[in-house]
């Protein structure tokens, strides 16, 4: 399979953003759990996946996506809503309303990796804090191997946390 293309990816990412918003508004937190599939287009990464091969591998278009403020805001919004559904405030990097986290480390890892490669160090730090809070060892162990998180050219991110 080949990469689906930038336009189709952006459309799918934006549609997921709208779907997440509707799920949160309706209180359907199960929509953020393992039985609903969205990782590939909500949090695209720079590698192939077991479920979709290289259809959502953004390595060939990474620089262009890191400069697209609208796309980056959609990914950041997706991350914020996922974290909110899981009981975490992305902006303050703190738990809220107890833990709703379904212990789904693969999705957490993809969300964090996507924020990292798209250049959102503040959001990445918050997701990493969530991983540490929940002791998601795979996530914590693998992310440092990605190196420093260089901010994207569009300046899309939450404020960095100390």
N, C-alpha and C positions, 0 to 999 in steps of 0.2 A: 504494500500500500504506500502511496505517496502522500506527502503533506497536503492537507485539505485546501490550503491557500489562505492567505492573510484575510481576505474579505470574509470568507466563510467562518474562519476562526473568530474574528471580531463580532460577527453576527451571533454566533453561538455563545460567546462570552457575555455579550450584552443581554441575550435572552435568559441566560442563567441568572444574571443579576436581577432581572424582573421576576423570575420564578422564585428566587430566594426571598425577595421582598414580600411577595404574596404569601409565601409559606410562613414567614415571621409574623406578618400581620394577622394571619389566621391561627397562629399558635401551633402550627404543624411541625414540631421539632423533629419528628421522625423523618421528614424530608431531607434532613441533613445527615442521616445515618447511613450505615453500610449498604442498605438495600436499595438506595437510590443512587444512580450513577451520574456523575457530572464532573469528576475530577479533571478529566482530560481537557475540557474547554474552559472550565471555571478557573483552573490553575495550570495553564500550559507550562511545560518544562522543556529543557533542551536535550531530550533523549526519547527514545522509543519506549513504548509501554507494552506490557504483556497483552492487554486487552485490545489495543488499537494499532499496534506496530508503530510506524513513524507518522501516522496521520496527524498527530498533534505535537510532533517534535519541532519546536520553534527555533532550533539552532541556526537554520539558514536565514531566518528573518529577525533574529534577536535584536540587532541594532535598530532596525526600523520600528519594532514594537516598543523598544525602550525610549523612543522619541515620540510616541503617539500618546498624548495625554489622555485622550478619551478612552482608549483601550486600557491604559494603566489604571484609570479611575474605576473602570468596570472590574478589573481584577482585584483592586484594593477593596472595592465595595463587596465583592464576593467573599473575600477573606474576612472582612469585618462582620458580615452577616453570619458566616460559618462560625466564627469565634463567638459571636453573640448567642447563637443557638446552642453552643457548647458551654455557655456560662462564663465567657471571658470578654472583657472590654478591650478591643484592639488598641484604642487610643491611650487608655490609662495603663495598659498592661497589668490589669488586675482582674481577679475573679468577680463575677456578679451573679446574684440570685442562685447560689449553689452550683453544683456541677451537673451538667446535662451531657457531659462528654461520653460518647459511646465506646471509648477505648478503641479508636480506629486510627492507629499510628501511621498506616500507609497514606491515608488522606491528609493527615496532619503534615507528614513529611512532604507530600506534593505541594500543599499550600505554602509551606515555608520555603521550599526550593524555588517555587515560582516567584515569590516575593523577592527572594535573594537574587535570582538571575535577572529579574526585571528592574532591579536597582531600587528597592524600597527598604533601606536598612532599619528605619524605625519600626515599620510593620513587621519585618523579619525578626527584630529583637523581641517584639511583643509575642509573636508566635513561638519563638524559642523559649521565652519565659513560661508560656503555657506548657510547652513540652517538658520543661524542667519541673514545673509544678505537678505535672501528672506522671513524672518519671518515665517518659517515653524514650527509652535508651537508644533505639535505632536512630531516631530523629536527632537526639543530642549528639550521638557519636559521629554521625555522617555529615551533618551540616558544616562543621569546622573544616572539613576537607575541601569545601568549595572556595575557601579563601575569603578575602574581605568582600563586603557587599558595597560595590561602587554605586552611588546614587545615579538614577536615570536623568537624562538630559531635560525631561519635562518637569522635573521637580515634584513629582507625585509621590507622596508618602504621608504617614502620620508623623508627628513630632518624635524625634529620637527619645528614648527612655534611658535613664541612668540606673 
